Amino acid sequence: MGVHKKSLKGIIWKYIADFEDEFLRDKGNCSDPDFWSNKFPVWGICAPYVRERLVKGDTIFFVPQRGKWFSEYIFTGILVMQDSINSFKDVLRSSKLNGEYKTKFQKDMIQHLRHDKGKGKVKTYDVRQRNFIIGNPDSSHWYGKDGQPVDITLRSLGLIHILNAIGRGRNQSIPHLNEVETEKIYRMISSKTKPISLMSMRNTKLVTNMHPKCLHL
């Protein structure tokens, strides 16, 4: 069944948000992560080397990158991994996923794979196609603009080293979270913020920008 993977337990991942979108969804043809197209949240294009190491029960905390219109980091979403799909081809064959979503996913994934191949990133080309993440719909939540501030949350938990790393810019500089740290952050966010109804998000059309938003990853 392959090599045993060492679980990450938790990771904070910065994504490029559409700041004109009321829910701060990911910017691009195929939102990644996507909490609203299917009956469960998914994450399957960006961060290939992070996704490769995720196992059931691991948690990803999503934070928009800061920009011109957004100066403070906030926790916009939490995905708790429940399952995965092994390969790009299996994703397209899956009956679990919405057909419209799969069409967008295929287009965006091919664009990323062409970039990987064009840059000679043979390993990334291979890894990107594996471990499509499916979140637990009951314990995964999206908060959007109502998310808790990262600064206040991490300071109150004494996780200053993680807060300092987030400010350095690159996702790769953010330390992975152990089980205790992951649980503390999850509980604090969940206790202070009511998640957005995914049904309301599904009924709100997302105007996408066609540029590939994470080709540098």
TORDREN-602066 format. One record per residue (C-alpha): x, y, z; residue number from 1; residue in three letters. Coordinates in Angstrom, 2 decimals. Example, Ala and Ser with C-alpha at 12.3 -4.5 7.8 and 13.67 -1.06 7.14 Angstrom:
2
((12.30; -4.50; 7.80); 1; "Ala")
((13.67; -1.06; 7.14); 2; "Ser")
This chain:
217
((0.00; 0.00; 0.00); 1; "Met")
((3.01; 2.34; -0.21); 2; "Gly")
((5.27; 4.10; 2.25); 3; "Val")
((3.85; 5.12; 5.62); 4; "His")
((3.40; 8.87; 5.84); 5; "Lys")
((4.20; 10.90; 8.93); 6; "Lys")
((1.13; 12.96; 9.74); 7; "Ser")
((1.41; 16.75; 9.93); 8; "Leu")
((-1.44; 17.01; 12.49); 9; "Lys")
((-1.95; 20.68; 11.63); 10; "Gly")
((-0.81; 23.32; 9.17); 11; "Ile")
((-1.59; 27.00; 8.58); 12; "Ile")
((-1.76; 27.70; 4.85); 13; "Trp")
((-1.96; 31.12; 3.20); 14; "Lys")
((-3.97; 31.34; -0.02); 15; "Tyr")
((-4.77; 34.13; -2.47); 16; "Ile")
((-8.29; 35.33; -1.65); 17; "Ala")
((-10.67; 37.27; -3.84); 18; "Asp")
((-11.09; 40.34; -1.65); 19; "Phe")
((-14.12; 41.47; -3.63); 20; "Glu")
((-15.90; 38.25; -2.69); 21; "Asp")
((-18.00; 38.54; 0.47); 22; "Glu")
((-16.81; 35.12; 1.67); 23; "Phe")
((-13.10; 35.58; 0.83); 24; "Leu")
((-13.07; 32.50; -1.33); 25; "Arg")
((-9.94; 31.48; -3.17); 26; "Asp")
((-9.25; 33.46; -6.32); 27; "Lys")
((-9.11; 31.52; -9.56); 28; "Gly")
((-11.05; 29.44; -12.06); 29; "Asn")
((-11.27; 26.58; -9.56); 30; "Cys")
((-11.25; 27.68; -5.93); 31; "Ser")
((-8.73; 25.70; -3.90); 32; "Asp")
((-9.78; 25.08; -1.18); 33; "Pro")
((-13.42; 24.72; -2.17); 34; "Asp")
((-15.99; 24.36; 0.62); 35; "Phe")
((-19.14; 24.98; -1.42); 36; "Trp")
((-19.26; 23.11; -4.77); 37; "Ser")
((-19.68; 19.64; -3.27); 38; "Asn")
((-21.27; 18.12; -0.17); 39; "Lys")
((-17.91; 18.34; 1.56); 40; "Phe")
((-14.87; 20.65; 1.38); 41; "Pro")
((-11.98; 19.72; -0.89); 42; "Val")
((-8.36; 20.80; -1.48); 43; "Trp")
((-6.59; 19.31; -4.44); 44; "Gly")
((-4.40; 21.58; -6.59); 45; "Ile")
((-2.16; 23.84; -4.53); 46; "Cys")
((0.42; 22.83; -1.91); 47; "Ala")
((1.24; 19.41; -3.40); 48; "Pro")
((3.98; 18.61; -0.88); 49; "Tyr")
((1.70; 19.47; 2.05); 50; "Val")
((-1.22; 17.47; 0.68); 51; "Arg")
((1.07; 14.51; 0.07); 52; "Glu")
((1.70; 14.20; 3.82); 53; "Arg")
((-1.85; 14.70; 5.08); 54; "Leu")
((-3.71; 11.76; 6.62); 55; "Val")
((-7.16; 11.34; 8.11); 56; "Lys")
((-7.70; 13.67; 11.06); 57; "Gly")
((-5.08; 16.25; 10.05); 58; "Asp")
((-6.26; 19.86; 10.05); 59; "Thr")
((-5.57; 22.76; 7.66); 60; "Ile")
((-6.23; 26.32; 8.83); 61; "Phe")
((-6.68; 28.65; 5.85); 62; "Phe")
((-5.55; 32.28; 6.04); 63; "Val")
((-5.72; 34.81; 3.14); 64; "Pro")
((-2.46; 36.39; 2.09); 65; "Gln")
((-2.29; 40.04; 3.03); 66; "Arg")
((-2.59; 42.57; 0.26); 67; "Gly")
((-3.56; 46.10; -0.69); 68; "Lys")
((-7.11; 45.75; 0.63); 69; "Trp")
((-6.43; 43.37; 3.47); 70; "Phe")
((-3.79; 44.16; 6.09); 71; "Ser")
((-4.66; 41.66; 8.85); 72; "Glu")
((-4.39; 37.87; 8.81); 73; "Tyr")
((-7.59; 36.06; 9.80); 74; "Ile")
((-8.60; 32.41; 9.94); 75; "Phe")
((-11.17; 32.07; 7.15); 76; "Thr")
((-11.54; 28.29; 7.07); 77; "Gly")
((-10.74; 25.00; 8.76); 78; "Ile")
((-10.57; 21.71; 6.88); 79; "Leu")
((-10.31; 18.48; 8.85); 80; "Val")
((-9.26; 15.65; 6.54); 81; "Met")
((-11.65; 12.72; 6.31); 82; "Gln")
((-10.58; 10.98; 3.12); 83; "Asp")
((-8.55; 11.40; -0.06); 84; "Ser")
((-8.60; 10.43; -3.72); 85; "Ile")
((-5.37; 8.92; -4.97); 86; "Asn")
((-4.89; 10.51; -8.37); 87; "Ser")
((-5.94; 13.24; -10.79); 88; "Phe")
((-7.62; 10.67; -13.04); 89; "Lys")
((-9.52; 9.17; -10.11); 90; "Asp")
((-10.82; 12.63; -9.18); 91; "Val")
((-12.30; 13.04; -12.64); 92; "Leu")
((-13.91; 9.57; -12.40); 93; "Arg")
((-15.31; 10.11; -8.90); 94; "Ser")
((-19.09; 10.06; -8.52); 95; "Ser")
((-18.72; 11.90; -5.19); 96; "Lys")
((-17.82; 15.18; -6.88); 97; "Leu")
((-20.01; 17.70; -8.65); 98; "Asn")
((-19.65; 17.61; -12.45); 99; "Gly")
((-19.25; 21.37; -12.80); 100; "Glu")
((-16.57; 21.34; -10.13); 101; "Tyr")
((-14.67; 18.54; -11.90); 102; "Lys")
((-14.68; 20.51; -15.15); 103; "Thr")
((-13.13; 23.55; -13.46); 104; "Lys")
((-10.73; 21.36; -11.49); 105; "Phe")
((-9.50; 19.60; -14.62); 106; "Gln")
((-8.86; 22.88; -16.44); 107; "Lys")
((-6.97; 24.42; -13.53); 108; "Asp")
((-4.98; 21.28; -12.76); 109; "Met")
((-3.85; 20.92; -16.38); 110; "Ile")
((-2.69; 24.53; -16.32); 111; "Gln")
((-0.62; 23.90; -13.20); 112; "His")
((0.82; 20.66; -14.60); 113; "Leu")
((1.89; 22.42; -17.80); 114; "Arg")
((3.67; 25.00; -15.68); 115; "His")
((5.38; 22.28; -13.61); 116; "Asp")
((6.53; 20.48; -16.73); 117; "Lys")
((7.64; 23.70; -18.43); 118; "Gly")
((9.81; 24.58; -15.44); 119; "Lys")
((11.31; 21.10; -15.33); 120; "Gly")
((9.67; 20.34; -11.98); 121; "Lys")
((9.29; 16.63; -12.62); 122; "Val")
((8.69; 15.65; -8.99); 123; "Lys")
((6.17; 18.44; -8.41); 124; "Thr")
((4.36; 17.40; -11.60); 125; "Tyr")
((3.95; 13.92; -10.15); 126; "Asp")
((3.17; 14.87; -6.55); 127; "Val")
((0.60; 17.53; -7.48); 128; "Arg")
((-1.65; 14.86; -8.99); 129; "Gln")
((-1.80; 12.78; -5.80); 130; "Arg")
((-3.74; 12.93; -2.54); 131; "Asn")
((-6.78; 15.04; -3.39); 132; "Phe")
((-8.08; 15.99; 0.06); 133; "Ile")
((-11.69; 15.53; 1.18); 134; "Ile")
((-12.73; 17.25; 4.40); 135; "Gly")
((-15.12; 16.09; 7.08); 136; "Asn")
((-18.27; 18.18; 6.44); 137; "Pro")
((-19.22; 18.19; 10.12); 138; "Asp")
((-15.92; 19.37; 11.61); 139; "Ser")
((-14.71; 21.53; 8.69); 140; "Ser")
((-15.96; 25.14; 8.63); 141; "His")
((-15.71; 28.30; 6.56); 142; "Trp")
((-15.82; 31.70; 8.30); 143; "Tyr")
((-14.84; 34.14; 5.56); 144; "Gly")
((-14.55; 37.76; 6.69); 145; "Lys")
((-15.93; 36.83; 10.13); 146; "Asp")
((-12.86; 34.72; 10.88); 147; "Gly")
((-10.85; 35.22; 14.05); 148; "Gln")
((-7.70; 37.40; 13.83); 149; "Pro")
((-4.57; 35.26; 13.63); 150; "Val")
((-2.57; 37.66; 15.80); 151; "Asp")
((-4.98; 37.65; 18.75); 152; "Ile")
((-5.63; 33.90; 18.51); 153; "Thr")
((-2.00; 32.81; 18.46); 154; "Leu")
((-0.87; 35.33; 21.08); 155; "Arg")
((-3.57; 34.22; 23.49); 156; "Ser")
((-2.42; 30.61; 23.05); 157; "Leu")
((1.25; 31.48; 23.50); 158; "Gly")
((2.15; 30.41; 19.95); 159; "Leu")
((4.31; 33.43; 19.19); 160; "Ile")
((6.86; 31.47; 17.15); 161; "His")
((4.13; 30.47; 14.71); 162; "Ile")
((2.77; 34.03; 14.55); 163; "Leu")
((6.23; 35.38; 13.75); 164; "Asn")
((6.70; 32.80; 11.01); 165; "Ala")
((3.41; 33.71; 9.34); 166; "Ile")
((4.63; 37.28; 8.90); 167; "Gly")
((7.70; 36.18; 6.94); 168; "Arg")
((5.64; 35.73; 3.80); 169; "Gly")
((6.27; 32.18; 2.61); 170; "Arg")
((4.08; 29.24; 3.61); 171; "Asn")
((7.19; 27.07; 3.81); 172; "Gln")
((8.45; 29.10; 6.79); 173; "Ser")
((5.39; 28.37; 8.94); 174; "Ile")
((6.08; 25.52; 11.39); 175; "Pro")
((3.81; 22.50; 11.29); 176; "His")
((1.48; 22.24; 14.28); 177; "Leu")
((1.57; 19.36; 16.72); 178; "Asn")
((-1.60; 17.70; 17.98); 179; "Glu")
((-1.94; 19.89; 21.07); 180; "Val")
((-1.39; 23.15; 19.15); 181; "Glu")
((-3.84; 22.08; 16.46); 182; "Thr")
((-6.54; 21.25; 18.99); 183; "Glu")
((-6.08; 24.55; 20.86); 184; "Lys")
((-6.39; 26.66; 17.70); 185; "Ile")
((-9.36; 24.65; 16.45); 186; "Tyr")
((-11.23; 24.97; 19.74); 187; "Arg")
((-10.60; 28.69; 20.07); 188; "Met")
((-11.73; 29.50; 16.53); 189; "Ile")
((-14.79; 27.24; 16.78); 190; "Ser")
((-15.86; 28.68; 20.12); 191; "Ser")
((-15.70; 32.31; 19.01); 192; "Lys")
((-17.02; 32.29; 15.45); 193; "Thr")
((-20.17; 30.94; 13.85); 194; "Lys")
((-19.40; 29.31; 10.49); 195; "Pro")
((-21.05; 30.50; 7.30); 196; "Ile")
((-23.87; 28.39; 5.96); 197; "Ser")
((-22.41; 26.53; 2.99); 198; "Leu")
((-25.84; 26.58; 1.36); 199; "Met")
((-25.74; 30.38; 1.26); 200; "Ser")
((-22.29; 30.23; -0.31); 201; "Met")
((-23.46; 27.77; -2.95); 202; "Arg")
((-26.25; 30.17; -3.87); 203; "Asn")
((-23.84; 33.10; -4.27); 204; "Thr")
((-22.09; 33.13; -7.63); 205; "Lys")
((-18.33; 33.51; -7.46); 206; "Leu")
((-16.88; 35.63; -10.26); 207; "Val")
((-13.58; 33.96; -11.02); 208; "Thr")
((-10.31; 35.32; -12.25); 209; "Asn")
((-8.72; 32.94; -14.73); 210; "Met")
((-5.11; 33.42; -13.66); 211; "His")
((-3.38; 30.44; -11.99); 212; "Pro")
((-3.10; 31.53; -8.38); 213; "Lys")
((-0.54; 29.16; -6.91); 214; "Cys")
((1.88; 28.29; -9.69); 215; "Leu")
((4.82; 29.22; -7.47); 216; "His")
((3.99; 26.37; -5.06); 217; "Leu")
